[in-house]
Each structure stands twice: as structure tokens, then as C-alpha cells.
């Protein structure tokens, strides 16, 4: 390896500190340090160029926020706490087991397909031809997963309703329901703030409605539910991003830091214990590249 190549390698590894190390090696080879020439090998120079590693400088520090297992107010231990017992001999642990969820809920959140942005009202903001293609592809993908879907719920806005109707053609026998709570809106003022995006509605109005939607649809299974469920919700990017932040107990004001393609699939899993996992976020890999949009 030539000296010039060695210098390029060192600079690539260590940035500005490499020049200082290389100069020290050159000075040593001329005996400037009063030691035998050649003590600084190329390997030694590379080692010296690396920053010192210590566990304290590379180990992420915990935030101090523990997981709230009663985030949905359905933790069995919290539900039986302080409850008056009619039978003094009743075993509280037995009662808690009877009220404990046993099934896992899988919630697949679908962002509506591309729609006509120039529409003056909701009725005119229908899907574009490409948007209808995207909905077909999403429906095909959901069918290909081979899951037993329990219900398909959608926002009452035109673009979400049309997307859901196209998807439902690929999922025979799945009940189709509409919900006003899932309409698009501004859930909470985003951090960091943005100046280029100003919601039409006031944050506290939309926020209360979208939070109500979260509480209705995102929670652990009812104790009476015996089998795992798979539920599809077709709605909007802001709603989905807010749901993800809330479900994972991330700061909800960070919802705008994520992006979702039209027709993408976001998959949340809620365990009986209250643990939540994000299996996919905005999955659209089943679409050809020329069909992907985010408008």
C-alpha cells in the first residue's frame, strides 16, 4: 500500500484527526521522538486514528418512561382493583383470570388511494384512475395474505369510502362499516412546527375526534373474544400516524415526522397483556414503483 493510499484510507476512517496522526507517524520515522525509526506501522496509525470507545459513550440512555400496561384502561388488574366482592370467600386471582383477555387483535390501517386534489368539496375529491388502480393492488395484497378478516371499517370521506369499496371486492363476506370519527384532520400541533401546512380545522376540535377514534378502535381484545382477530381500517395519513404514535406510547406530537404512501398498509398488533407491536409501517412494496404516490 502506497503512502498516498494510506493517507486516503486514514482520512476516510478518522476525518480531521487523521492528518495529525499521519504527521506524528512521519515525524517518528525521522526520529523526531528520539525512538527507533519505523515504530509507527501503517496498522498502528490506523488504530490511533479511531476514536476511543467506552460503554458510557456508546450506550443509549433510557428515557426513564416505563411502559404503561393500562394505556387502554383495560388492564384486568386495574379493573378489579378496589372492586367490592359479594362473596368474601371469592378468590380475587380467579376473578382476574376470568376477566383477562386471551386473544390478540391485529389492526391493519390502510391509507386511502390517490384522489383528486383540485376538488372544491369532499364529494369532488374522488379517486383518480391511478388511485383506483392502487386500491385494487391493496385489495389483492390483503387477499393474498390469507387472513380471516373480521370487519372492514372506513372513514366516511369520499376518498376513503371509495378505496374501501374497491378493496372489499377482493374480500368476500367481510362486513363493511363507515365511521365519521375516522375522517381526516389535524390530531395535535406537530413538533417541530411547520409553516407550510395549516389545517382548516382547529387542533382541539379534530384532536378530540381523532383521539375518540383511537380509544374506540385501538385497544386490547375483550375477555369474551376467544380467537385472534384481523380488522381493517381504511382512513387517512394523519389519523394513522397519530394512532401509531399513541399505540406505541411515543410522543403524539411527532406524528408528522412519518410519511405514508397511498394505499399503504400499517399493521398494529395488540397482545392480551397490553403490549403493542408495529409489524409494518406504510408497506407499499407490493405496488410497482410507477404506481407509488403520497398525495
N, C-alpha and C positions, 0 to 999 in steps of 0.2 A: 504494500500500500504506500503510495507516494505521500510526501508531506502535505501537498495541496489537498489530496483526497482526505487525509486525516483531519485537516482543519475544517473541511466542509462537513464531515461527519460529526465532529465535536460541536460545531455551531448549530447543527440541526438538533442535537440532543440537549444542549445546555444553554442555548441562547447567548445572551451577552456575557455570561460568566466564562464562556469557552475561551474567549480571547485572552483573558487574564491567566487561565490555566496553561494555555499554549505558550504564552510568553514566559511563564515560570519554567516550563519544560525546556524551552530554548536556552534560557539563562543557565539552567542546571547543566545542560550539555556542554556549555563553555566553562563550567567550573566556577560560576559566579557564587555558588553557595558553599564553596570550599569542600565539596564532596566529589567522589569519582564521577567522571562523565558517563552518561548513559543510564543513570539510575532511574530516570523517568522514562519508562517504556510507553508505547502508544496505549497499551491497555491500562496502565496506571493513570495516564492523562484522562482517558475516558471515564474511569472510575471517579476521579477527582472532580470531573465536570458535573456529576449527578448531584442533585440536592440531597441533603441529609434526610433520612426517613426515620420518623419516630411514630409510634402508635398514636400519641396525643395529637400530632399534627395531621393525621390522615383518617382518623376515626370520626365519622359523623356524630355530632352530639344530639341526643334525643331532645325533642321539643318540650318534654315534660307533660304533654297532654296524653292521658291514657284513653283507651277505647271505652266509650260509653255503651255498655251492653243493653241499656234500657233506652236507647235512642228513639225507638218507635213506641215507647210506653207499653210494651207487650212482654216484657221480661216476666216469666212466671213467678220468680222470687219476689218481684216488686208488686205483682198483682195480689199475692196472698199476704203480703206484709200488713200486719195490724188488722186483718180481717177477723171479725168476731166468729167464733166457732159455735155452732148449735150443739155439737156433741163434744163434751170435754175430753172424751177418750179418743177422738179422731186424731189420726196421725197426720201432722202437717206436711211431712215429706210425701206421703201418699197423695194428698190433695194436690200438691205442687206437681207431681209426676202426671196426674190426670190432666192437668191444665197446661202441660208442656207441649209446644209444637214438635211435630215429628217429621214433617215434610219440608222440602226445600223449594223455594219459589225462584223460578227463572223468569226474568223480565227482559224482553227484547225490545229495545227502544229504537224505532225507525224514524229517521228524518224524512220528511216529505220530499218528493222529487222536484226537479226544476220547474218553475212556474213563470207566468207572465208578469214581469216586474212593472210593466207600464200600466197595469190595470188600475183604475181610479178607486175601485172598491173591492171588497173580498170576492164578490161574485165574478168579477172580471179577472181575478188573479188565479186563473186555472192553469193546469199543467201545459207545458209546451210539448210539441211532438217528441223531443228528446226526453222530457220529463216522463212521458208515458212509457217510453222505452225503458227508462231507469226503473220505474215501478214494476214493469214486467220482469226485469232482471232480479229485482229484490224478491218478488214473489217466487220466482224459480229457485232462488237461493234458499229461502225459508223452507220451501217444499223439499228441496234436496237434503236438508239437514235431517229429515226423517223423524222429527219430533212430534209428539202428540200435543198440539196446541189446544188450550182451553178456551181462549177468547181473543178477539182482536178488537181493541179499543182505539178510537181515533179522535183527534181534535175535530171540532165542528167547523173549522175553517175549510174553505173550498179546496185548497191545495192538499191538505191532509186527508180530507174525505175522499177525494178522487184517487189519491195514492192508495188509500186503504181498500177502496173498491176494486182496484186493479189487482192488488196483492191477494185479496180474498178469493179471486177466481182460481188461484193456484192452491188454495187451502180449503178443500171441500168440507162442508159441515162445521166450520169454525164460526161461532157466533160473532156477529159484527155489532159493536155498540159505539155511540157517539157521546162525547163529553165536552161541555163548554169550558171546564176547568183547564183543559189542556191547550187552549188557544195560545198563540204566540204572545209574547210580551217581554217586559224588562223586569227580571226577577229581583235584582238588587243592584245598586250602583257598583259598577266594576272597579276593581283596583288592580293595576294602575288605571287612573281615569282616562277616558278618551274624549276627544273633542269632535271627531269626525262622525260620531254616531250619537244621535239624540233620539230617544224613544218618544213616540207620540203620547203614550200614556205615562202617568206619574208612577214612579217606582213603587210607592207604597200601595197603590191600587193593584198593579199587576203582581207585585210581590206577594201580597196576601192570597191572591187567587192561585198562583203557581205553587206556593207553599201548601195550600189546601189540597192541590192535586198530588203533591208529593206525599202528604200524610194519608191520602186515600189509597194510593196505588203502591207506594214503596214501603213495605213493612214485612215482617216475618209471617209465616203461614199461621192460619188459625189452628188451634189444637184439634179441631174436628177434621182437618184436612189430612188424609191418610197417605196420599201419593204425591210425589213431586209434580209441580205444575209448570207450564210454559205459557206465558202470556205475552202477547204482542201489543205494543202501544205505538201508534203512528202519530207523531206530533212534530215539534219544531226544535231547531238547534238550541235556542236559548233555554227552552224547557228541559231538554235532555242534558245540557251541560250543567244546569243548576241541580238537576236530580243526581247526577254523578257526584258532584261536589258534596251534596248533603249526605248521600248514602255512604260515601267513603269517609265522612267526617273531616273533609278538607274545608278550608275557609270558603264559604259560598261566594264571596266577592271575587273569587278567582275564576269564575265560570267563563269569562270572555277570553281567557288565555288558551282555550282549546278551540279547534276547528273541526267541522264535520261536513263531509260530502253529502250531496243529495242522495237519498235512497240508502244511506249507510246504516249499518246495524251496530248498536251498542248493547252489550249483554251484561246485565247485572244478575248476580246470584246471591240470594239471601238464605242463609242457613238457619235451622231451628234455634241455634244458640244466639242468633242476632249478628253473627259475623257476616260481613258483606264482601264480595269479591267482584272485581271488574274483569270479565273474561275477554271482552273485546270493546274497543272504543272507536266508533266510526269506521267499522270494517266495510270497505267497498272494493276489496281485492277481487271480487267475483265479477266486476264490471270491466269491460275493455277500457284502456286508457282514454280513448276518444269519446267515451260516454261519461266521464267524470266531470262534475261541476260542483260548485259550492255556493251558487247564487240562490 
